[in-house]
């Protein structure tokens, strides 16, 4: 089964730490990164989709934090 997540971070450093942690757990980058401007806080939010292949079939008991 493929699991998909979308990671975001409020700045480059926080975002890079989240992506690095995911890659260290076996996730892979998927697609192109995105940048979104938050007008309320006046900053750019970085984003990246990630994907991971895991054994088994999808069911409602699957929790992403377990992977």
mmCIF file of the N, C-alpha and C atoms, coordinates in Angstrom:
data_MODEL
# 
_entry.id   MODEL 
# 
loop_
_atom_site.group_PDB 
_atom_site.id 
_atom_site.type_symbol 
_atom_site.label_atom_id 
_atom_site.label_alt_id 
_atom_site.label_comp_id 
_atom_site.label_asym_id 
_atom_site.label_entity_id 
_atom_site.label_seq_id 
_atom_site.pdbx_PDB_ins_code 
_atom_site.Cartn_x 
_atom_site.Cartn_y 
_atom_site.Cartn_z 
_atom_site.occupancy 
_atom_site.B_iso_or_equiv 
_atom_site.pdbx_formal_charge 
_atom_site.auth_seq_id 
_atom_site.auth_comp_id 
_atom_site.auth_asym_id 
_atom_site.auth_atom_id 
_atom_site.pdbx_PDB_model_num 
ATOM 1   N N  . UNK A 1 1  ? 0.847  -1.158 0.000  1.00 0.00 ? 1  UNK A N  1 
ATOM 2   C CA . UNK A 1 1  ? 0.000  0.000  0.000  1.00 0.00 ? 1  UNK A CA 1 
ATOM 3   C C  . UNK A 1 1  ? 0.896  1.225  0.000  1.00 0.00 ? 1  UNK A C  1 
ATOM 4   N N  . UNK A 1 2  ? 0.476  2.260  -0.701 1.00 0.00 ? 2  UNK A N  1 
ATOM 5   C CA . UNK A 1 2  ? 1.217  3.518  -0.709 1.00 0.00 ? 2  UNK A CA 1 
ATOM 6   C C  . UNK A 1 2  ? 0.580  4.485  0.276  1.00 0.00 ? 2  UNK A C  1 
ATOM 7   N N  . UNK A 1 3  ? 1.411  5.085  1.108  1.00 0.00 ? 3  UNK A N  1 
ATOM 8   C CA . UNK A 1 3  ? 0.959  6.127  2.011  1.00 0.00 ? 3  UNK A CA 1 
ATOM 9   C C  . UNK A 1 3  ? 1.454  7.465  1.493  1.00 0.00 ? 3  UNK A C  1 
ATOM 10  N N  . UNK A 1 4  ? 0.612  8.459  1.516  1.00 0.00 ? 4  UNK A N  1 
ATOM 11  C CA . UNK A 1 4  ? 0.971  9.803  1.089  1.00 0.00 ? 4  UNK A CA 1 
ATOM 12  C C  . UNK A 1 4  ? 0.846  10.759 2.266  1.00 0.00 ? 4  UNK A C  1 
ATOM 13  N N  . UNK A 1 5  ? 1.807  11.676 2.370  1.00 0.00 ? 5  UNK A N  1 
ATOM 14  C CA . UNK A 1 5  ? 1.736  12.749 3.365  1.00 0.00 ? 5  UNK A CA 1 
ATOM 15  C C  . UNK A 1 5  ? 2.163  14.034 2.681  1.00 0.00 ? 5  UNK A C  1 
ATOM 16  N N  . UNK A 1 6  ? 1.738  15.132 3.244  1.00 0.00 ? 6  UNK A N  1 
ATOM 17  C CA . UNK A 1 6  ? 2.181  16.432 2.759  1.00 0.00 ? 6  UNK A CA 1 
ATOM 18  C C  . UNK A 1 6  ? 2.779  17.178 3.945  1.00 0.00 ? 6  UNK A C  1 
ATOM 19  N N  . UNK A 1 7  ? 4.061  17.441 3.883  1.00 0.00 ? 7  UNK A N  1 
ATOM 20  C CA . UNK A 1 7  ? 4.755  18.127 4.971  1.00 0.00 ? 7  UNK A CA 1 
ATOM 21  C C  . UNK A 1 7  ? 4.823  19.621 4.689  1.00 0.00 ? 7  UNK A C  1 
ATOM 22  N N  . UNK A 1 8  ? 4.659  20.419 5.719  1.00 0.00 ? 8  UNK A N  1 
ATOM 23  C CA . UNK A 1 8  ? 4.857  21.860 5.585  1.00 0.00 ? 8  UNK A CA 1 
ATOM 24  C C  . UNK A 1 8  ? 5.738  22.348 6.723  1.00 0.00 ? 8  UNK A C  1 
ATOM 25  N N  . UNK A 1 9  ? 6.317  23.508 6.528  1.00 0.00 ? 9  UNK A N  1 
ATOM 26  C CA . UNK A 1 9  ? 7.135  24.128 7.559  1.00 0.00 ? 9  UNK A CA 1 
ATOM 27  C C  . UNK A 1 9  ? 7.079  25.632 7.427  1.00 0.00 ? 9  UNK A C  1 
ATOM 28  N N  . UNK A 1 10 ? 7.099  26.348 8.562  1.00 0.00 ? 10 UNK A N  1 
ATOM 29  C CA . UNK A 1 10 ? 6.969  27.805 8.537  1.00 0.00 ? 10 UNK A CA 1 
ATOM 30  C C  . UNK A 1 10 ? 8.219  28.529 8.050  1.00 0.00 ? 10 UNK A C  1 
ATOM 31  N N  . UNK A 1 11 ? 9.332  27.835 7.955  1.00 0.00 ? 11 UNK A N  1 
ATOM 32  C CA . UNK A 1 11 ? 10.562 28.443 7.438  1.00 0.00 ? 11 UNK A CA 1 
ATOM 33  C C  . UNK A 1 11 ? 11.448 27.318 6.900  1.00 0.00 ? 11 UNK A C  1 
ATOM 34  N N  . UNK A 1 12 ? 12.498 27.697 6.206  1.00 0.00 ? 12 UNK A N  1 
ATOM 35  C CA . UNK A 1 12 ? 13.369 26.699 5.564  1.00 0.00 ? 12 UNK A CA 1 
ATOM 36  C C  . UNK A 1 12 ? 13.953 25.711 6.565  1.00 0.00 ? 12 UNK A C  1 
ATOM 37  N N  . UNK A 1 13 ? 14.387 26.206 7.712  1.00 0.00 ? 13 UNK A N  1 
ATOM 38  C CA . UNK A 1 13 ? 15.052 25.337 8.681  1.00 0.00 ? 13 UNK A CA 1 
ATOM 39  C C  . UNK A 1 13 ? 14.077 24.299 9.247  1.00 0.00 ? 13 UNK A C  1 
ATOM 40  N N  . UNK A 1 14 ? 12.891 24.732 9.662  1.00 0.00 ? 14 UNK A N  1 
ATOM 41  C CA . UNK A 1 14 ? 11.905 23.805 10.221 1.00 0.00 ? 14 UNK A CA 1 
ATOM 42  C C  . UNK A 1 14 ? 11.458 22.806 9.157  1.00 0.00 ? 14 UNK A C  1 
ATOM 43  N N  . UNK A 1 15 ? 11.252 23.298 7.936  1.00 0.00 ? 15 UNK A N  1 
ATOM 44  C CA . UNK A 1 15 ? 10.817 22.430 6.848  1.00 0.00 ? 15 UNK A CA 1 
ATOM 45  C C  . UNK A 1 15 ? 11.873 21.381 6.545  1.00 0.00 ? 15 UNK A C  1 
ATOM 46  N N  . UNK A 1 16 ? 13.122 21.789 6.452  1.00 0.00 ? 16 UNK A N  1 
ATOM 47  C CA . UNK A 1 16 ? 14.214 20.851 6.152  1.00 0.00 ? 16 UNK A CA 1 
ATOM 48  C C  . UNK A 1 16 ? 14.330 19.780 7.237  1.00 0.00 ? 16 UNK A C  1 
ATOM 49  N N  . UNK A 1 17 ? 14.116 20.147 8.490  1.00 0.00 ? 17 UNK A N  1 
ATOM 50  C CA . UNK A 1 17 ? 14.174 19.168 9.573  1.00 0.00 ? 17 UNK A CA 1 
ATOM 51  C C  . UNK A 1 17 ? 13.055 18.142 9.433  1.00 0.00 ? 17 UNK A C  1 
ATOM 52  N N  . UNK A 1 18 ? 11.852 18.581 9.074  1.00 0.00 ? 18 UNK A N  1 
ATOM 53  C CA . UNK A 1 18 ? 10.731 17.657 8.915  1.00 0.00 ? 18 UNK A CA 1 
ATOM 54  C C  . UNK A 1 18 ? 10.961 16.711 7.738  1.00 0.00 ? 18 UNK A C  1 
ATOM 55  N N  . UNK A 1 19 ? 11.444 17.257 6.637  1.00 0.00 ? 19 UNK A N  1 
ATOM 56  C CA . UNK A 1 19 ? 11.709 16.416 5.462  1.00 0.00 ? 19 UNK A CA 1 
ATOM 57  C C  . UNK A 1 19 ? 12.836 15.429 5.769  1.00 0.00 ? 19 UNK A C  1 
ATOM 58  N N  . UNK A 1 20 ? 13.893 15.884 6.417  1.00 0.00 ? 20 UNK A N  1 
ATOM 59  C CA . UNK A 1 20 ? 15.006 14.994 6.764  1.00 0.00 ? 20 UNK A CA 1 
ATOM 60  C C  . UNK A 1 20 ? 14.539 13.863 7.669  1.00 0.00 ? 20 UNK A C  1 
ATOM 61  N N  . UNK A 1 21 ? 13.706 14.170 8.653  1.00 0.00 ? 21 UNK A N  1 
ATOM 62  C CA . UNK A 1 21 ? 13.191 13.139 9.562  1.00 0.00 ? 21 UNK A CA 1 
ATOM 63  C C  . UNK A 1 21 ? 12.365 12.118 8.788  1.00 0.00 ? 21 UNK A C  1 
ATOM 64  N N  . UNK A 1 22 ? 11.539 12.586 7.845  1.00 0.00 ? 22 UNK A N  1 
ATOM 65  C CA . UNK A 1 22 ? 10.719 11.674 7.045  1.00 0.00 ? 22 UNK A CA 1 
ATOM 66  C C  . UNK A 1 22 ? 11.596 10.784 6.163  1.00 0.00 ? 22 UNK A C  1 
ATOM 67  N N  . UNK A 1 23 ? 12.609 11.369 5.525  1.00 0.00 ? 23 UNK A N  1 
ATOM 68  C CA . UNK A 1 23 ? 13.503 10.584 4.669  1.00 0.00 ? 23 UNK A CA 1 
ATOM 69  C C  . UNK A 1 23 ? 14.244 9.527  5.485  1.00 0.00 ? 23 UNK A C  1 
ATOM 70  N N  . UNK A 1 24 ? 14.606 9.860  6.715  1.00 0.00 ? 24 UNK A N  1 
ATOM 71  C CA . UNK A 1 24 ? 15.293 8.905  7.582  1.00 0.00 ? 24 UNK A CA 1 
ATOM 72  C C  . UNK A 1 24 ? 14.381 7.753  8.009  1.00 0.00 ? 24 UNK A C  1 
ATOM 73  N N  . UNK A 1 25 ? 13.072 7.950  7.906  1.00 0.00 ? 25 UNK A N  1 
ATOM 74  C CA . UNK A 1 25 ? 12.108 6.893  8.252  1.00 0.00 ? 25 UNK A CA 1 
ATOM 75  C C  . UNK A 1 25 ? 11.640 6.121  7.023  1.00 0.00 ? 25 UNK A C  1 
ATOM 76  N N  . UNK A 1 26 ? 12.268 6.364  5.873  1.00 0.00 ? 26 UNK A N  1 
ATOM 77  C CA . UNK A 1 26 ? 11.958 5.587  4.685  1.00 0.00 ? 26 UNK A CA 1 
ATOM 78  C C  . UNK A 1 26 ? 10.979 6.234  3.718  1.00 0.00 ? 26 UNK A C  1 
ATOM 79  N N  . UNK A 1 27 ? 10.541 7.452  3.985  1.00 0.00 ? 27 UNK A N  1 
ATOM 80  C CA . UNK A 1 27 ? 9.665  8.155  3.053  1.00 0.00 ? 27 UNK A CA 1 
ATOM 81  C C  . UNK A 1 27 ? 10.499 8.673  1.896  1.00 0.00 ? 27 UNK A C  1 
ATOM 82  N N  . UNK A 1 28 ? 9.847  8.937  0.742  1.00 0.00 ? 28 UNK A N  1 
ATOM 83  C CA . UNK A 1 28 ? 10.528 9.474  -0.432 1.00 0.00 ? 28 UNK A CA 1 
ATOM 84  C C  . UNK A 1 28 ? 9.796  10.717 -0.904 1.00 0.00 ? 28 UNK A C  1 
ATOM 85  N N  . UNK A 1 29 ? 10.557 11.657 -1.473 1.00 0.00 ? 29 UNK A N  1 
ATOM 86  C CA . UNK A 1 29 ? 9.949  12.866 -2.015 1.00 0.00 ? 29 UNK A CA 1 
ATOM 87  C C  . UNK A 1 29 ? 9.078  12.524 -3.210 1.00 0.00 ? 29 UNK A C  1 
ATOM 88  N N  . UNK A 1 30 ? 7.966  13.229 -3.349 1.00 0.00 ? 30 UNK A N  1 
ATOM 89  C CA . UNK A 1 30 ? 7.028  12.982 -4.448 1.00 0.00 ? 30 UNK A CA 1 
ATOM 90  C C  . UNK A 1 30 ? 6.648  14.336 -5.066 1.00 0.00 ? 30 UNK A C  1 
ATOM 91  N N  . UNK A 1 31 ? 6.916  14.499 -6.338 1.00 0.00 ? 31 UNK A N  1 
ATOM 92  C CA . UNK A 1 31 ? 6.543  15.742 -7.009 1.00 0.00 ? 31 UNK A CA 1 
ATOM 93  C C  . UNK A 1 31 ? 7.458  16.896 -6.658 1.00 0.00 ? 31 UNK A C  1 
ATOM 94  N N  . UNK A 1 32 ? 7.004  18.084 -7.009 1.00 0.00 ? 32 UNK A N  1 
ATOM 95  C CA . UNK A 1 32 ? 7.790  19.295 -6.781 1.00 0.00 ? 32 UNK A CA 1 
ATOM 96  C C  . UNK A 1 32 ? 7.390  19.967 -5.469 1.00 0.00 ? 32 UNK A C  1 
ATOM 97  N N  . UNK A 1 33 ? 8.354  20.612 -4.793 1.00 0.00 ? 33 UNK A N  1 
ATOM 98  C CA . UNK A 1 33 ? 8.014  21.357 -3.583 1.00 0.00 ? 33 UNK A CA 1 
ATOM 99  C C  . UNK A 1 33 ? 7.170  22.586 -3.924 1.00 0.00 ? 33 UNK A C  1 
ATOM 100 N N  . UNK A 1 34 ? 6.462  23.088 -2.930 1.00 0.00 ? 34 UNK A N  1 
ATOM 101 C CA . UNK A 1 34 ? 5.624  24.266 -3.129 1.00 0.00 ? 34 UNK A CA 1 
ATOM 102 C C  . UNK A 1 34 ? 5.995  25.359 -2.132 1.00 0.00 ? 34 UNK A C  1 
ATOM 103 N N  . UNK A 1 35 ? 5.702  26.570 -2.506 1.00 0.00 ? 35 UNK A N  1 
ATOM 104 C CA . UNK A 1 35 ? 5.854  27.719 -1.623 1.00 0.00 ? 35 UNK A CA 1 
ATOM 105 C C  . UNK A 1 35 ? 4.514  28.456 -1.586 1.00 0.00 ? 35 UNK A C  1 
ATOM 106 N N  . UNK A 1 36 ? 4.016  28.727 -0.391 1.00 0.00 ? 36 UNK A N  1 
ATOM 107 C CA . UNK A 1 36 ? 2.756  29.433 -0.215 1.00 0.00 ? 36 UNK A CA 1 
ATOM 108 C C  . UNK A 1 36 ? 2.998  30.617 0.706  1.00 0.00 ? 36 UNK A C  1 
ATOM 109 N N  . UNK A 1 37 ? 2.507  31.782 0.331  1.00 0.00 ? 37 UNK A N  1 
ATOM 110 C CA . UNK A 1 37 ? 2.687  32.971 1.162  1.00 0.00 ? 37 UNK A CA 1 
ATOM 111 C C  . UNK A 1 37 ? 1.554  33.076 2.170  1.00 0.00 ? 37 UNK A C  1 
ATOM 112 N N  . UNK A 1 38 ? 1.900  33.229 3.446  1.00 0.00 ? 38 UNK A N  1 
ATOM 113 C CA . UNK A 1 38 ? 0.925  33.441 4.516  1.00 0.00 ? 38 UNK A CA 1 
ATOM 114 C C  . UNK A 1 38 ? 0.841  34.939 4.787  1.00 0.00 ? 38 UNK A C  1 
ATOM 115 N N  . UNK A 1 39 ? -0.207 35.610 4.289  1.00 0.00 ? 39 UNK A N  1 
ATOM 116 C CA . UNK A 1 39 ? -0.285 37.064 4.438  1.00 0.00 ? 39 UNK A CA 1 
ATOM 117 C C  . UNK A 1 39 ? -0.487 37.516 5.886  1.00 0.00 ? 39 UNK A C  1 
ATOM 118 N N  . UNK A 1 40 ? -1.064 36.654 6.717  1.00 0.00 ? 40 UNK A N  1 
ATOM 119 C CA . UNK A 1 40 ? -1.298 37.012 8.117  1.00 0.00 ? 40 UNK A CA 1 
ATOM 120 C C  . UNK A 1 40 ? 0.029  37.117 8.867  1.00 0.00 ? 40 UNK A C  1 
ATOM 121 N N  . UNK A 1 41 ? 0.902  36.145 8.658  1.00 0.00 ? 41 UNK A N  1 
ATOM 122 C CA . UNK A 1 41 ? 2.189  36.134 9.351  1.00 0.00 ? 41 UNK A CA 1 
ATOM 123 C C  . UNK A 1 41 ? 3.299  36.745 8.512  1.00 0.00 ? 41 UNK A C  1 
ATOM 124 N N  . UNK A 1 42 ? 3.004  37.036 7.247  1.00 0.00 ? 42 UNK A N  1 
ATOM 125 C CA . UNK A 1 42 ? 3.988  37.670 6.383  1.00 0.00 ? 42 UNK A CA 1 
ATOM 126 C C  . UNK A 1 42 ? 5.186  36.801 6.070  1.00 0.00 ? 42 UNK A C  1 
ATOM 127 N N  . UNK A 1 43 ? 4.963  35.509 5.859  1.00 0.00 ? 43 UNK A N  1 
ATOM 128 C CA . UNK A 1 43 ? 6.084  34.622 5.561  1.00 0.00 ? 43 UNK A CA 1 
ATOM 129 C C  . UNK A 1 43 ? 5.661  33.561 4.558  1.00 0.00 ? 43 UNK A C  1 
ATOM 130 N N  . UNK A 1 44 ? 6.667  32.913 3.989  1.00 0.00 ? 44 UNK A N  1 
ATOM 131 C CA . UNK A 1 44 ? 6.441  31.850 3.015  1.00 0.00 ? 44 UNK A CA 1 
ATOM 132 C C  . UNK A 1 44 ? 6.445  30.511 3.753  1.00 0.00 ? 44 UNK A C  1 
ATOM 133 N N  . UNK A 1 45 ? 5.508  29.658 3.398  1.00 0.00 ? 45 UNK A N  1 
ATOM 134 C CA . UNK A 1 45 ? 5.433  28.317 3.973  1.00 0.00 ? 45 UNK A CA 1 
ATOM 135 C C  . UNK A 1 45 ? 5.893  27.334 2.905  1.00 0.00 ? 45 UNK A C  1 
ATOM 136 N N  . UNK A 1 46 ? 6.877  26.503 3.263  1.00 0.00 ? 46 UNK A N  1 
ATOM 137 C CA . UNK A 1 46 ? 7.406  25.489 2.347  1.00 0.00 ? 46 UNK A CA 1 
ATOM 138 C C  . UNK A 1 46 ? 6.572  24.220 2.474  1.00 0.00 ? 46 UNK A C  1 
ATOM 139 N N  . UNK A 1 47 ? 6.398  23.501 1.367  1.00 0.00 ? 47 UNK A N  1 
ATOM 140 C CA . UNK A 1 47 ? 5.640  22.254 1.403  1.00 0.00 ? 47 UNK A CA 1 
ATOM 141 C C  . UNK A 1 47 ? 6.220  21.222 0.455  1.00 0.00 ? 47 UNK A C  1 
ATOM 142 N N  . UNK A 1 48 ? 5.982  19.948 0.774  1.00 0.00 ? 48 UNK A N  1 
ATOM 143 C CA . UNK A 1 48 ? 6.481  18.853 -0.062 1.00 0.00 ? 48 UNK A CA 1 
ATOM 144 C C  . UNK A 1 48 ? 5.649  17.602 0.198  1.00 0.00 ? 48 UNK A C  1 
ATOM 145 N N  . UNK A 1 49 ? 5.203  16.975 -0.866 1.00 0.00 ? 49 UNK A N  1 
ATOM 146 C CA . UNK A 1 49 ? 4.525  15.683 -0.742 1.00 0.00 ? 49 UNK A CA 1 
ATOM 147 C C  . UNK A 1 49 ? 5.569  14.592 -0.601 1.00 0.00 ? 49 UNK A C  1 
ATOM 148 N N  . UNK A 1 50 ? 5.253  13.591 0.222  1.00 0.00 ? 50 UNK A N  1 
ATOM 149 C CA . UNK A 1 50 ? 6.129  12.437 0.384  1.00 0.00 ? 50 UNK A CA 1 
ATOM 150 C C  . UNK A 1 50 ? 5.291  11.171 0.272  1.00 0.00 ? 50 UNK A C  1 
ATOM 151 N N  . UNK A 1 51 ? 5.947  10.060 -0.044 1.00 0.00 ? 51 UNK A N  1 
ATOM 152 C CA . UNK A 1 51 ? 5.264  8.791  -0.271 1.00 0.00 ? 51 UNK A CA 1 
ATOM 153 C C  . UNK A 1 51 ? 6.079  7.672  0.346  1.00 0.00 ? 51 UNK A C  1 
ATOM 154 N N  . UNK A 1 52 ? 5.370  6.623  0.786  1.00 0.00 ? 52 UNK A N  1 
ATOM 155 C CA . UNK A 1 52 ? 6.062  5.461  1.347  1.00 0.00 ? 52 UNK A CA 1 
ATOM 156 C C  . UNK A 1 52 ? 5.269  4.202  1.016  1.00 0.00 ? 52 UNK A C  1 
ATOM 157 N N  . UNK A 1 53 ? 5.991  3.181  0.586  1.00 0.00 ? 53 UNK A N  1 
ATOM 158 C CA . UNK A 1 53 ? 5.384  1.871  0.346  1.00 0.00 ? 53 UNK A CA 1 
ATOM 159 C C  . UNK A 1 53 ? 5.448  1.066  1.643  1.00 0.00 ? 53 UNK A C  1 
ATOM 160 N N  . UNK A 1 54 ? 4.311  0.543  2.076  1.00 0.00 ? 54 UNK A N  1 
ATOM 161 C CA . UNK A 1 54 ? 4.270  -0.304 3.266  1.00 0.00 ? 54 UNK A CA 1 
ATOM 162 C C  . UNK A 1 54 ? 3.491  -1.573 2.933  1.00 0.00 ? 54 UNK A C  1 
ATOM 163 N N  . UNK A 1 55 ? 3.727  -2.605 3.708  1.00 0.00 ? 55 UNK A N  1 
ATOM 164 C CA . UNK A 1 55 ? 3.038  -3.867 3.481  1.00 0.00 ? 55 UNK A CA 1 
ATOM 165 C C  . UNK A 1 55 ? 1.576  -3.758 3.887  1.00 0.00 ? 55 UNK A C  1 
ATOM 166 N N  . UNK A 1 56 ? 0.746  -4.553 3.239  1.00 0.00 ? 56 UNK A N  1 
ATOM 167 C CA . UNK A 1 56 ? -0.649 -4.630 3.629  1.00 0.00 ? 56 UNK A CA 1 
ATOM 168 C C  . UNK A 1 56 ? -1.565 -3.799 2.759  1.00 0.00 ? 56 UNK A C  1 
ATOM 169 N N  . UNK A 1 57 ? -2.831 -3.889 3.071  1.00 0.00 ? 57 UNK A N  1 
ATOM 170 C CA . UNK A 1 57 ? -3.874 -3.151 2.369  1.00 0.00 ? 57 UNK A CA 1 
ATOM 171 C C  . UNK A 1 57 ? -4.354 -2.000 3.235  1.00 0.00 ? 57 UNK A C  1 
ATOM 172 N N  . UNK A 1 58 ? -4.883 -0.978 2.588  1.00 0.00 ? 58 UNK A N  1 
ATOM 173 C CA . UNK A 1 58 ? -5.410 0.160  3.330  1.00 0.00 ? 58 UNK A CA 1 
ATOM 174 C C  . UNK A 1 58 ? -6.686 -0.228 4.063  1.00 0.00 ? 58 UNK A C  1 
ATOM 175 N N  . UNK A 1 59 ? -6.819 0.257  5.279  1.00 0.00 ? 59 UNK A N  1 
ATOM 176 C CA . UNK A 1 59 ? -8.069 0.145  6.026  1.00 0.00 ? 59 UNK A CA 1 
ATOM 177 C C  . UNK A 1 59 ? -8.125 1.325  6.982  1.00 0.00 ? 59 UNK A C  1 
ATOM 178 N N  . UNK A 1 60 ? -9.270 1.557  7.596  1.00 0.00 ? 60 UNK A N  1 
ATOM 179 C CA . UNK A 1 60 ? -9.460 2.761  8.409  1.00 0.00 ? 60 UNK A CA 1 
ATOM 180 C C  . UNK A 1 60 ? -8.604 2.796  9.667  1.00 0.00 ? 60 UNK A C  1 
ATOM 181 N N  . UNK A 1 61 ? -8.021 1.670  10.056 1.00 0.00 ? 61 UNK A N  1 
ATOM 182 C CA . UNK A 1 61 ? -7.178 1.625  11.251 1.00 0.00 ? 61 UNK A CA 1 
ATOM 183 C C  . UNK A 1 61 ? -5.738 2.062  10.982 1.00 0.00 ? 61 UNK A C  1 
ATOM 184 N N  . UNK A 1 62 ? -5.373 2.315  9.716  1.00 0.00 ? 62 UNK A N  1 
ATOM 185 C CA . UNK A 1 62 ? -4.022 2.738  9.387  1.00 0.00 ? 62 UNK A CA 1 
ATOM 186 C C  . UNK A 1 62 ? -3.787 4.144  9.928  1.00 0.00 ? 62 UNK A C  1 
ATOM 187 N N  . UNK A 1 63 ? -2.723 4.312  10.702 1.00 0.00 ? 63 UNK A N  1 
ATOM 188 C CA . UNK A 1 63 ? -2.379 5.613  11.280 1.00 0.00 ? 63 UNK A CA 1 
ATOM 189 C C  . UNK A 1 63 ? -1.006 6.013  10.743 1.00 0.00 ? 63 UNK A C  1 
ATOM 190 N N  . UNK A 1 64 ? -0.939 7.174  10.082 1.00 0.00 ? 64 UNK A N  1 
ATOM 191 C CA . UNK A 1 64 ? 0.323  7.597  9.471  1.00 0.00 ? 64 UNK A CA 1 
ATOM 192 C C  . UNK A 1 64 ? 1.447  7.723  10.483 1.00 0.00 ? 64 UNK A C  1 
ATOM 193 N N  . UNK A 1 65 ? 1.134  8.124  11.696 1.00 0.00 ? 65 UNK A N  1 
ATOM 194 C CA . UNK A 1 65 ? 2.203  8.306  12.688 1.00 0.00 ? 65 UNK A CA 1 
ATOM 195 C C  . UNK A 1 65 ? 2.882  6.981  13.040 1.00 0.00 ? 65 UNK A C  1 
ATOM 196 N N  . UNK A 1 66 ? 2.223  5.856  12.733 1.00 0.00 ? 66 UNK A N  1 
ATOM 197 C CA . UNK A 1 66 ? 2.855  4.556  12.976 1.00 0.00 ? 66 UNK A CA 1 
ATOM 198 C C  . UNK A 1 66 ? 3.938  4.255  11.948 1.00 0.00 ? 66 UNK A C  1 
ATOM 199 N N  . UNK A 1 67 ? 3.968  4.994  10.858 1.00 0.00 ? 67 UNK A N  1 
ATOM 200 C CA . UNK A 1 67 ? 4.924  4.739  9.791  1.00 0.00 ? 67 UNK A CA 1 
ATOM 201 C C  . UNK A 1 67 ? 5.923  5.856  9.707  1.00 0.00 ? 67 UNK A C  1 
# 
